[in-house]
Amino acid sequence: MIATAKEVITHATAMKPQSHPKDRSDMNYFPAIEIKNSSEACKKDLDDGLPEAEQVPNMAVHSTESLAGTKLIFVVGKTGTGKTTILAELTGLEGLNPGETIDAGTKEYSVCPAIIDDEQYLFIDTAGFGDPKRNDLDIFRDTITCLMSFGPFVQVVGVLFVIGRPGTRLEQQDVKTLRWVQCFCGPAFLRNVTFVTGFWDSYSKSAFKQAYKRMQSLLEDEIVKQALEPSDSNRRYHGVHIYHHGVTGGVLTPDAFPGLDLIENAEERKEELRNLIRRRYSELRFKPAKLQFKQEVEDRTPFLLTEAAKVLRSPVDSTAVKFVNGKCVLRKAIESHDASPLHFEQAPDQEPTGWAQGIRDWFELARRVSSYFQEVRRKESTSFGSGVQHAWNDIRAWWSGKSDEA
């Protein structure tokens, strides 16, 4: 079976933690994700953390060999910010329609492979935090399962945080996502994070001026400034980069109106996005820092006690992210000796399931994406015929349960 590009995961891999943080059978503990390029290494790490790990089948290395050297970029942001449209423009993949899944926008994940200047990229559009129909911790666990499965074959090089239309300040849902990004990545990795605004082609002249002013106000918001200029008492870090999609060069100025039209300037918009990837993630002048979350895993921090998980379990308005000794940590917004300790929401009391099934599904996806890249490479010297499109359609059908193998 040939792999394909985008898929919307509709399977329900509910991963619920039991209440006791020392119970190694629940989802509080997870296998190490610093996995080497070997199916046996994957299985060994699983054995260290899961009683059902022996059920995960060995994965033939040759089935994912075409993934070698692929760069993985997470795409985050709430529904309605234009993530799916941006990915469709960037990758050129057919069938990436924001409204095609249940409810609005991406239901769980879209996995979009692309080859830019002979380099392989994998863009993973995650489900947005704050969905009333899903628990944020479930979404986070699914993300980690993805990372565990693709980890042996790819390099995580960055995060695109799609904000969409700018306001004068971030909404609470965006604040939570930004704090999660900070605590998931850590201060040293923030230089690999890109804020993406959009819809600049949709304004009238007067509305464009107002949106420009809102963007300038947003840049002065303390939460945003912390991401742009991160530092602690010991050092300063390189902050996130801002890219404005739909204006020439991704640089927003008062004279950028009317922007690049979604239809009339489709090729130019696509090239602008690809230039962003080239500048930010192609020829890396530095090796991306280790994700803070991966370091916490290596330190055997329980899942619910990682800083990124704490962000998802805490109220936005009474907490803040601080930079302490090279880490992003969650603290009370106002700290004093008299302040009560920070309390976190309890994890949902539901029956837990292991990581094994989720990892098995993601491994199968890795195999199919590898086959997709292999098919694209094979077609490079000829026209892109039905083979690649069939690969794309196949993976979408497989994840939706419509393929013959389902």
N, C-alpha and C positions, 0 to 999 in steps of 0.2 A: 504494500500500500504506500503510495506516495504521500509525503507530508504536504501540508498547505500552510498558508500564512496566518490569517486572523481566525481566532475562535472566540466565541463568547461562552464561557464556562457556565453551564446551567446545572451541573451536578451539585448536590447538597452534601458537601463534605463538612458536616457540623463538627467542630472540634471544641468541645466545652471542657474547661478545667473543673476538677473536683475542688472542694473547698480547702482541703488541707495542703499547704504549700510544700510539705515534705513527702507527699505521696508520689513516688516515682512512677506510678502507673498512670497518672493523669497527664494532662497537657501542660502542667506547670513546668515540667522538665522536658527537654527536647534534645535530640542528638546534635552533636557538633556540626556546624555547617562549613567548616574549613575543610572541605572534602577534596581529596585528590582525584586524579583522572583514572578512576578504577571502580568498577562495580563492586569489587570486594571491599574497597575502602568505604564505599557508601553503606554497604551492609554492616560492616563492623561498627561504624558510627551509630547506625540504627540500633544494633544490638546493645550498645552502651546505655541507651535511654528508653527502649520500648520492649515490652515482653512479646509483642506480636511481630517484632521486626523480621523474624525468620520467614514471615509470609510474603515479604517483599521479594519479588523475583530478581535474580541477577540480570543485569542489563548488559548485553553485548556491547563492548566498546565500539566495535566497528559500526554499529547502528547509529551512532551519534558523532562519528568522526568528522562529518562536514560542519559540525558546530565549533570545531577548534578555532580559537582566535576570535570568536564572536563577541561583540561588545553589547552588554545589556544595559538598557536605560529604562528606569521606572518612570511612568507618567502618572502623576497624581493630580487631584483637584476634584471639586464637587461636580455633580451633574449639571449640565447646562453651560459649562464654561467653554465648550468648543473642543474638548480633547479629541473626540472621535473625528471631527472634521479635520483637525490639524494632522492627525495620524493618516487619514485618507490622502490628504495633500502630500504629505511627506513620503509615504510609501508607494502611492499610486495603486494600492490594492483596491479591487472592486468589492462592493458589498459592505463597506464600512459606513453604515447608516445609523445616525444617533438614535433614531426611533424604532429600530428593528427588533429590539429586545423587549421583554416584558417591562412595563412601567417606562420611565423616562431615562434615556441614556444607557450607559453600560450597566448591565445587571451585575456581573462579577468581574470578568477580565476579558480584555482583548489582547491577543498576542500577535504582534505585527512584525514580521521579518522584513528587512530591506538591505539592499547592497548599494552602498554609496562609495564611489571611487574605489571599487574593488574590495571594500571592507564590509564585513557582515555585521549588521546591527539587529538587535531584538528589542523592540519597544513593547513594554508590558504596561498596558493601561489598566490600572487597578480600580476596583470599586471605590467610590468615594466614601469617606467617613461621614457619619451623621445620617445615614439612611435609616429612617424609622422602622423599616422592615428587616433590618439586619443589625446584628451586634458588631460594634467596632472591633472588638477583640477577635471575632470570627474572621473578619476581613484581614486583620493583621496576621492571624495564624495562616490563612491561605497564602498571603504574601511570603511568609517564611517557608512554607512548604514549597512554593515555587523556587525560592532561593536555594533551598537545600537540594532540589532536583536538578536545576540548571547549573548550580555552583561548580560541579566538576568540569564543565565544558565551556563556560563563558566567563568574562570579566565584567563585573559591575563597574561602570565608568561614570554614571551620573543619574540625576533625577531632573525631570521636567515638571515643574509645579505650575499648572495652568490655572491662572486666576480669571481669565476672561475679561469682562468689562470691569474697569477699575472703579472703585468707590473711593470716598475720602478716607476710609479706613477699612480694614479687613473685617468681614463678617465672622461671627463666632466659629462657624464651621471651617472657614479658612484659617483662623487662628489655631484651631485644634490640629488641622492638617500641617500647618507650618511647624508647630511645636513637635509634632510626630516626626516630621522630616529632620528637624534639628537633632532630636534625641535618637532617632534611628541611624542617622549619618555620623553625628559627632562634629565638633568644630573643624577638624582638619579636612573633612570631606566636603564641607559646605562650598568650597570653591568649584565643586563639580555640579552644583545645583543651579538650575536656570529657572527664574520666574518668567512665565510667558503670559503676556496680555494679548487681547485680540479684539475682533469686531471693529477695527478702526475704519473699515470701508463702509460701515453701516450708518455712519452719522451724516447729518446735514452739516453745513459749514458752521453754524452757530452751535450745534450740539457737539461737534468735534472740539471746539474751543472749550466748552464746559467739561468735556471728558478729559481734555489735556490738563485743565486746572485740577480736576479730581485726582489725576495721576500724580501731579506734583504734591498735592496734600498727602496722598498715600505714602509717598516717599519720605515724608516727615513723620509718619506714624512711628512711635517708639518701637513697636513690635517688628515692623519692617526694617527700621534702621539697625536693629540688633542683628538681623540676618545679613544686611548689607555690610556691616562693619563689626563683625564678631570679635570679641576680645575678653580676656580675663585678667587677673592681676599680674600674670606672668608674661603674657604674649598677646600679640594681635594675630588674627587669622585672615586669610583671604575670604571675602564674603561671596554671596550668591551673585549671579549675573542676571541682568534683566534684558529680555528680548521682547520687542513689540511686534507681534505678527500682523502683517497687512500694511506695513509702511516700508519704504525702501531702506534696506540695510538693517532693519529691525531697530532703528533709532528714531525715537519720537521727538518731533519738534513742532512748534506752532505752524510751520509751513508744510507739514507732511500731508495735510488735507489735499485731495479726498481719499488718500489711501489706495491700496491695490484691490481692485474689485475681485470678488470671489470667482466670478465666471470669466469676465473679460481678461483678467490678468492671472489666470490659473497657473500657467507655466512659470511666470515670474514669482508668484507666491511660493510655488513648490521649490524653485531654485533658492529663494531666500531661506526657507527652512533647511534645505540641504547645506547651504553655506553656514548656517548656525551650527549644524552638527560637525561640519568640517572644522570650523574655528574652535569649537569647544571640546570635541571628543575624538577627532580623527588622529592628528599627530600630537599625542599627549606629551607635553614637555616635562611632565612629572608623573610618577606612578601614583594612581589614586590611593589615598589613605585607606586604611582598614575601616570598615563601617564600625561605628561604636557598638551597634547591636552584636556584631560578630565577636567583638572583644568581650562583651558581657557574657555571651554564650561560652566562650573559652574559659571564662572565670566561673562558670557553672552558676550563674545568676538565674534563679527561677524565672520563668517566662513572665509571670504577672508582676515581678519586681524589677524587670528591665525598665529603664527610663521611658522608652517609647510606649510600653504597655501602661505605665503610670499615667502618661498623658491622656490615654484613651479612657482611663478610669476616673479621671478627676474633672471637676468643674473648671471651665475656662476662665470665668471672671475672678476667681479667687487664687489662681496659681500663675506662675511665671517660670520661664526657662532661664537658668543661670549657667554661666560658663565657669566651671570649677575644676582646676587641675587637669585641663585637657579634655574634659567631658561636658556634655550638656546634661544638666540635671534639673528635675522639676522641684520647685520650691513654692511655698506660700507667697502670694504677691507682696504681702507686707509681713516681714519677719521681725519678731521681737521675742524677748524672753517670756513675756506673758501670753504670747499667741498659742492657741491650741495646736496640737500636731495635725499634720495634713492627713485627711481621711480619704480613702478611695472607695469607689463604688464596688459592691460585691459582684463577682462574676456570676453570670446566669446559672441557676441550679438546674442543669440539664445533664442528661446522660452523656458522658464523654466517649469519644471514639479516638482511636489511635491516629498517628501520623501516617501509618502505612498506606492506607488507601489513597490518600491525597498525593503521597509521594509516587505511588504507582501510576496514578493518572498523569502527573506532571512528567514522569519519565517517558511515558508513552507519547506525550506531546513533544518532548525533546526529540524523540526519534523521528517524529513526523516533520518537525521543523527542520531537522537535519536533512531529511530527504527532500524537503522543499528547496533548501539551499543547493543541494546536489543537482536537482532538476534545473534550477536557474542557471547554475554554472554550465551545465551541459548544453543549455539553449543559448548561451551567450554569443556563440559564433553564428547562430542562425536566428530566425525570427522567433519571437516569443509566441509560440503556438498554444494549442489546447492543453498541452501537458502541464504547464505552469498554472493555468487557470483551473484545470482539473484538480491539481494539488491544493489550490486555495479552496475550492469548493468542497473538497474531500474532508479537510480538517474541520471546517465549519459544520458539515453534516455529522462528523464523528462525535463532536462535542455536544451537539443537540440531540444525539441519539437516533439519527436518521440514516446512518450508514449501515452497510451490510454487516459490518463487524461489531456493531453496537450490541 
